[in-house]
């Protein structure tokens, strides 16, 4: 298989989206590796580790790691594809002409483990805070006419009793700090929310009136319960996302240049308070620059696997610079990142499980000469070695 078309096909295959003809081509290629005259030790190791990883994943009844994104093949000499196969990283470095593969040896002596559990905190209407990880399963609070419970899967759920409207609408706040697993929330109307790390959401314990409005900071994925007579609104500063019932992701981190609203299903309107709302369709993304009026842009052909990687347990870096990647690492591993010298403007692409230690993630950039020093909860990005 040619490099570009072949890896695109592998991506489709490992995501479970290949048709019978595509599956047959991948399996034929895999079997042909045994008899290939061009077979070398590196390729043999890749084949063996791919086999072992696939077998292990199937035994665990989970999806095989997807390791390729088509956007890697943009015309940039710095693009690097990292395929995670056990402890080995096969790097395909695009030079515009030839492709070379190298095996990257570990460079980091210290390490930081991925978050082991959830550190989410629930703040009730009276200011009481509840550490959810240590809260027992079952109902643990009453807010207005809603009961708050922790379900067996760890989800926090609100159940409004009866149809009587509360005398006063009460608001709760769910916060997921850095170094935590994401948290799932079931609102009183049946809307489901997945809250990413370094994020919080403020919401009424029951919905009354003509709209359902919540406010977020950070990132969240919503599956909104349909209610035509009571639109659902997600607000962040001047940005509002208006929906009736749909699936979408909202990224509003303060350390990102743009707010992003990505639609997976249904339809939403995005506004910044200064212009007419812009409607987006599934597969599109609306971006706006915080503090700037009339800045909404609608982008097409968005890579949903990249957008939803955080919810599905992956880092998915699609042509990102070092600083972009390190912002994600800061939040997930709860570390502080420092720079010694300029990290350069190379772009990196790779997919790595969020369950890995931080060293496995950093290997993506080590391949291009970037070095790191880990001291307790601090990571220093060192100048590129010439």
C-alpha positions as CSV (number, residue, x, y, z in Angstrom):
1,X,0.0,0.0,0.0
2,X,1.2,3.5,-0.7
3,X,2.0,5.4,2.5
4,X,-0.8,8.0,2.3
5,X,-3.6,5.8,1.1
6,X,-2.5,2.9,3.2
7,X,-2.6,4.7,6.5
8,X,-5.9,6.3,5.6
9,X,-7.2,2.8,5.1
10,X,-5.7,1.6,8.4
11,X,-7.4,4.5,10.1
12,X,-10.8,3.5,8.7
13,X,-10.2,-0.1,9.6
14,X,-9.2,0.5,13.2
15,X,-12.1,2.8,13.8
16,X,-14.4,0.0,12.7
17,X,-15.7,2.0,9.7
18,X,-14.2,-0.1,6.9
19,X,-16.5,-1.8,4.4
20,X,-15.9,-5.5,3.4
21,X,-13.6,-4.6,0.5
22,X,-11.5,-2.3,2.7
23,X,-11.3,-4.9,5.4
24,X,-10.1,-7.5,2.9
25,X,-7.4,-5.1,1.6
26,X,-6.0,-4.4,5.1
27,X,-6.0,-8.1,6.1
28,X,-4.3,-9.1,2.8
29,X,-1.6,-6.4,3.4
30,X,-1.1,-7.6,7.0
31,X,-0.7,-11.2,5.9
32,X,1.7,-10.2,3.1
33,X,4.2,-8.8,5.6
34,X,5.5,-12.2,6.4
35,X,6.6,-12.8,2.8
36,X,7.6,-9.2,1.9
37,X,11.2,-8.9,0.6
38,X,11.2,-5.4,2.0
39,X,10.4,-6.6,5.5
40,X,12.9,-5.3,8.1
41,X,13.2,-5.6,11.8
42,X,11.3,-2.4,12.5
43,X,8.4,-3.4,10.4
44,X,8.4,-6.9,11.9
45,X,8.3,-5.4,15.3
46,X,5.4,-3.1,14.3
47,X,3.5,-6.1,12.9
48,X,4.0,-8.1,16.0
49,X,3.1,-5.3,18.4
50,X,0.0,-4.4,16.3
51,X,-1.1,-8.1,16.5
52,X,-0.5,-8.2,20.3
53,X,-2.2,-4.9,20.9
54,X,-5.2,-5.8,18.8
55,X,-5.5,-9.1,20.5
56,X,-5.3,-7.5,23.9
57,X,-7.8,-4.9,23.0
58,X,-10.3,-7.5,21.7
59,X,-9.8,-9.5,24.8
60,X,-10.7,-6.5,26.9
61,X,-13.8,-5.9,24.7
62,X,-12.7,-2.4,23.8
63,X,-12.0,-0.5,20.6
64,X,-8.5,-0.9,19.0
65,X,-6.5,2.4,19.2
66,X,-7.1,4.6,16.2
67,X,-3.7,5.9,15.2
68,X,-4.0,8.0,12.1
69,X,-5.7,11.3,11.1
70,X,-6.0,12.3,7.5
71,X,-5.1,15.9,8.2
72,X,-1.6,14.8,8.9
73,X,-0.9,15.0,5.2
74,X,-1.1,18.7,5.0
75,X,1.8,20.3,3.0
76,X,4.0,20.9,6.0
77,X,7.5,19.6,6.3
78,X,7.3,19.3,10.1
79,X,4.3,16.9,10.1
80,X,4.9,13.7,12.1
81,X,2.6,10.8,12.5
82,X,2.9,8.8,15.7
83,X,1.4,5.3,15.9
84,X,1.1,4.0,19.4
85,X,1.8,0.3,19.4
86,X,2.5,-0.8,22.9
87,X,5.6,1.0,24.1
88,X,6.9,1.7,20.6
89,X,6.2,4.7,18.4
90,X,6.5,4.5,14.7
91,X,7.1,7.9,13.3
92,X,6.5,8.8,9.7
93,X,8.2,12.2,9.0
94,X,7.0,14.0,6.0
95,X,9.8,15.8,4.1
96,X,7.9,16.5,0.9
97,X,9.6,13.7,-0.9
98,X,10.6,10.6,1.0
99,X,9.2,9.1,4.2
100,X,11.5,7.7,6.9
101,X,10.7,5.7,10.0
102,X,12.6,5.8,13.3
103,X,12.1,4.2,16.7
104,X,12.2,6.7,19.5
105,X,14.0,5.6,22.7
106,X,12.7,6.9,26.1
107,X,14.5,10.1,27.2
108,X,12.6,10.9,30.4
109,X,13.8,9.6,33.8
110,X,11.0,10.9,36.0
111,X,7.3,10.5,35.1
112,X,3.8,11.5,36.1
113,X,0.9,9.1,36.0
114,X,-2.5,9.9,34.5
115,X,-5.4,10.8,36.9
116,X,-6.5,7.7,38.8
117,X,-9.9,8.9,39.7
118,X,-12.4,11.8,39.8
119,X,-11.9,14.9,41.9
120,X,-15.1,16.7,40.9
121,X,-16.7,19.0,43.5
122,X,-20.4,19.9,43.7
123,X,-21.4,23.2,45.2
124,X,-24.9,23.4,46.5
125,X,-27.2,26.4,46.5
126,X,-26.2,27.3,50.1
127,X,-22.5,27.2,49.3
128,X,-21.9,23.7,50.8
129,X,-19.3,21.7,48.8
130,X,-19.4,18.0,48.3
131,X,-16.4,15.9,47.2
132,X,-18.1,13.5,44.9
133,X,-15.4,10.8,44.7
134,X,-15.9,10.0,48.4
135,X,-19.7,10.3,48.3
136,X,-21.6,7.1,48.6
137,X,-24.0,5.9,45.8
138,X,-27.6,7.0,46.2
139,X,-29.4,10.2,47.1
140,X,-27.3,12.6,49.0
141,X,-29.0,16.0,48.8
142,X,-32.3,17.8,48.1
143,X,-32.2,21.1,46.2
144,X,-35.7,22.7,46.0
145,X,-38.0,20.0,44.6
146,X,-35.1,18.0,43.1
147,X,-33.3,15.1,44.6
148,X,-29.5,14.8,43.9
149,X,-28.1,11.3,43.6
150,X,-24.9,9.5,42.7
151,X,-25.6,6.6,40.4
152,X,-23.7,3.3,40.2
153,X,-21.6,4.5,37.3
154,X,-20.5,7.7,39.2
155,X,-22.8,10.0,37.3
156,X,-24.6,12.8,39.3
157,X,-28.3,12.9,38.5
158,X,-31.1,15.3,39.4
159,X,-34.7,14.1,39.7
160,X,-37.4,16.7,40.0
161,X,-40.4,15.4,42.1
162,X,-43.8,16.3,40.7
163,X,-44.7,19.3,38.6
164,X,-44.9,22.0,41.3
165,X,-42.6,24.9,40.5
166,X,-40.2,25.8,43.3
167,X,-40.7,29.1,45.1
168,X,-37.1,30.0,44.3
169,X,-34.9,28.6,41.6
170,X,-31.8,27.2,43.1
171,X,-28.4,26.9,41.3
172,X,-25.7,24.3,41.7
173,X,-22.2,24.3,40.4
174,X,-20.2,21.2,39.3
175,X,-16.4,21.7,39.0
176,X,-13.9,19.3,37.6
177,X,-10.3,20.4,38.5
178,X,-7.1,19.8,36.7
179,X,-5.7,16.3,37.3
180,X,-9.2,14.7,37.4
181,X,-11.2,12.3,35.2
182,X,-14.1,14.0,33.4
183,X,-17.5,14.0,35.1
184,X,-20.9,13.1,33.8
185,X,-24.1,15.0,34.8
186,X,-27.8,14.2,34.3
187,X,-29.8,17.4,34.6
188,X,-33.4,17.5,35.8
189,X,-34.8,17.7,32.2
190,X,-33.0,14.6,31.1
191,X,-30.1,16.5,29.4
192,X,-26.7,14.7,29.7
193,X,-23.5,16.6,30.2
194,X,-19.9,15.4,30.1
195,X,-17.6,17.9,31.8
196,X,-13.9,18.0,30.9
197,X,-11.1,18.8,33.3
198,X,-10.4,22.4,34.3
199,X,-14.1,23.1,33.7
200,X,-17.2,24.0,35.6
201,X,-20.9,24.3,34.9
202,X,-23.6,26.3,36.7
203,X,-27.2,25.2,36.3
204,X,-30.7,25.4,37.9
205,X,-31.6,22.3,39.9
206,X,-35.0,22.3,38.0
207,X,-35.9,24.1,34.9
208,X,-38.9,26.6,34.9
209,X,-40.1,29.4,32.7
210,X,-39.5,29.6,29.0
211,X,-35.9,28.5,28.6
212,X,-33.3,26.1,30.1
213,X,-30.0,28.1,30.6
214,X,-26.7,26.9,31.9
215,X,-23.3,28.6,32.1
216,X,-19.9,26.9,31.5
217,X,-16.3,27.6,31.7
218,X,-13.9,25.2,30.0
219,X,-15.2,22.3,27.9
220,X,-18.4,20.2,27.9
221,X,-20.3,17.8,25.6
222,X,-24.1,18.0,25.7
223,X,-26.8,15.6,24.7
224,X,-29.8,17.9,25.1
225,X,-33.3,16.5,25.9
226,X,-35.7,17.7,23.3
227,X,-38.3,20.3,24.4
228,X,-39.6,22.6,21.7
229,X,-41.4,24.9,24.1
230,X,-38.3,25.4,26.3
231,X,-35.1,26.0,24.3
232,X,-31.8,25.0,25.9
233,X,-29.1,27.7,26.1
234,X,-25.4,27.3,26.9
235,X,-23.8,30.6,27.9
236,X,-20.1,31.7,28.3
237,X,-19.5,35.4,28.6
238,X,-21.1,37.0,25.5
239,X,-21.5,33.7,23.7
240,X,-24.8,31.8,23.7
241,X,-25.6,28.5,22.0
242,X,-29.3,28.0,21.5
243,X,-30.7,24.5,20.9
244,X,-33.9,22.5,21.1
245,X,-32.5,19.0,21.3
246,X,-29.1,18.0,19.9
247,X,-25.6,16.7,20.5
248,X,-22.7,19.2,20.5
249,X,-19.3,20.1,22.1
250,X,-18.4,23.5,23.6
251,X,-14.8,24.5,24.2
252,X,-14.4,27.8,26.0
253,X,-11.1,27.5,27.9
254,X,-9.6,30.8,28.9
255,X,-6.1,29.8,27.6
256,X,-7.4,29.1,24.1
257,X,-7.6,31.9,21.5
258,X,-11.0,30.9,20.3
259,X,-14.3,29.5,21.7
260,X,-15.5,26.6,19.6
261,X,-18.9,25.0,19.2
262,X,-18.9,21.8,17.3
263,X,-22.2,20.1,16.2
264,X,-22.5,16.3,16.0
265,X,-26.3,16.0,15.6
266,X,-29.3,18.3,15.2
267,X,-29.0,22.0,14.8
268,X,-27.8,25.0,17.0
269,X,-27.6,28.7,16.7
270,X,-24.5,30.5,18.0
271,X,-24.5,34.2,18.9
272,X,-22.1,36.7,20.4
273,X,-24.7,39.3,21.4
274,X,-23.7,41.7,18.6
275,X,-25.0,40.1,15.4
276,X,-27.7,37.7,14.2
277,X,-27.1,34.2,15.4
278,X,-25.4,31.8,13.0
279,X,-26.8,28.4,12.5
280,X,-24.5,25.4,12.1
281,X,-25.2,21.9,10.9
282,X,-23.7,18.5,11.9
283,X,-20.0,18.3,11.0
284,X,-19.6,22.1,11.3
285,X,-17.9,24.2,13.9
286,X,-18.6,27.8,14.9
287,X,-15.6,29.8,16.3
288,X,-15.6,33.2,18.0
289,X,-12.9,35.3,19.6
290,X,-13.7,36.3,23.2
291,X,-14.2,40.0,23.6
292,X,-14.5,40.7,19.9
293,X,-17.8,41.5,18.2
294,X,-18.9,40.0,14.9
295,X,-16.2,37.4,15.1
296,X,-18.2,34.2,14.5
297,X,-16.9,32.0,11.7
298,X,-18.4,28.7,10.6
299,X,-15.9,25.9,9.6
300,X,-16.8,22.8,7.5
301,X,-15.6,19.2,7.5
302,X,-14.5,19.1,11.1
303,X,-12.7,16.0,12.4
304,X,-15.2,14.8,15.0
305,X,-12.7,12.1,16.3
306,X,-10.3,14.9,17.2
307,X,-13.0,17.1,18.9
308,X,-14.4,14.2,20.9
309,X,-11.1,12.6,21.8
310,X,-11.1,13.9,25.4
311,X,-14.5,12.3,26.1
312,X,-13.4,9.0,24.6
313,X,-10.2,8.8,26.6
314,X,-7.6,10.0,24.0
315,X,-5.2,12.8,23.2
316,X,-5.7,13.5,19.6
317,X,-3.1,16.0,18.3
318,X,-3.8,17.2,14.8
319,X,-1.0,19.3,13.5
320,X,-0.5,21.1,16.8
321,X,2.5,23.1,18.0
322,X,4.3,22.3,21.3
323,X,2.5,25.0,23.2
324,X,-0.9,23.7,22.1
325,X,-0.1,20.2,23.2
326,X,1.4,21.3,26.6
327,X,-1.8,23.2,27.4
328,X,-3.7,19.9,27.3
329,X,-1.0,18.2,29.3
330,X,-1.2,20.9,32.0
331,X,-4.9,20.3,32.5
332,X,-4.9,16.5,32.4
333,X,-1.8,15.8,34.5
334,X,-2.2,18.8,36.7
335,X,1.3,20.1,36.0
336,X,2.9,23.5,35.5
337,X,4.8,23.9,32.2
338,X,7.8,26.1,31.8
339,X,9.8,26.9,28.7
340,X,13.6,27.2,28.5
341,X,14.3,28.7,25.1
342,X,11.8,28.8,22.2
343,X,10.0,25.5,21.5
344,X,9.9,26.2,17.8
345,X,7.0,26.2,15.4
346,X,7.0,22.5,14.3
347,X,3.6,20.8,14.1
348,X,2.9,17.4,15.6
349,X,0.2,14.8,15.0
350,X,-0.5,11.7,17.1
351,X,-3.0,9.8,19.1
352,X,-2.2,8.6,22.6
353,X,-4.3,7.1,25.3
354,X,-5.0,9.4,28.2
355,X,-4.3,6.5,30.5
356,X,-0.6,6.7,29.7
357,X,2.0,8.4,31.8
358,X,3.0,11.8,30.6
359,X,6.3,10.5,29.2
360,X,4.4,8.5,26.5
361,X,2.8,11.7,25.4
362,X,6.0,13.7,25.3
363,X,7.6,11.1,23.0
364,X,5.6,12.6,20.2
365,X,7.7,15.8,20.4
366,X,11.0,14.2,21.4
367,X,11.1,12.7,17.9
368,X,11.8,16.2,16.6
369,X,14.5,17.0,19.1
370,X,12.4,18.6,21.8
371,X,13.5,17.6,25.3
372,X,11.8,17.8,28.6
373,X,12.7,17.8,32.3
374,X,10.2,16.7,34.9
375,X,10.6,17.8,38.5
376,X,7.7,16.8,40.7
377,X,4.7,18.6,39.2
378,X,6.7,20.8,36.9
379,X,7.7,20.1,33.2
380,X,10.3,22.2,31.6
381,X,10.4,22.3,27.8
382,X,14.0,22.5,26.8
383,X,15.4,24.2,23.7
384,X,15.6,22.0,20.6
385,X,18.9,20.1,20.4
386,X,20.7,20.9,17.1
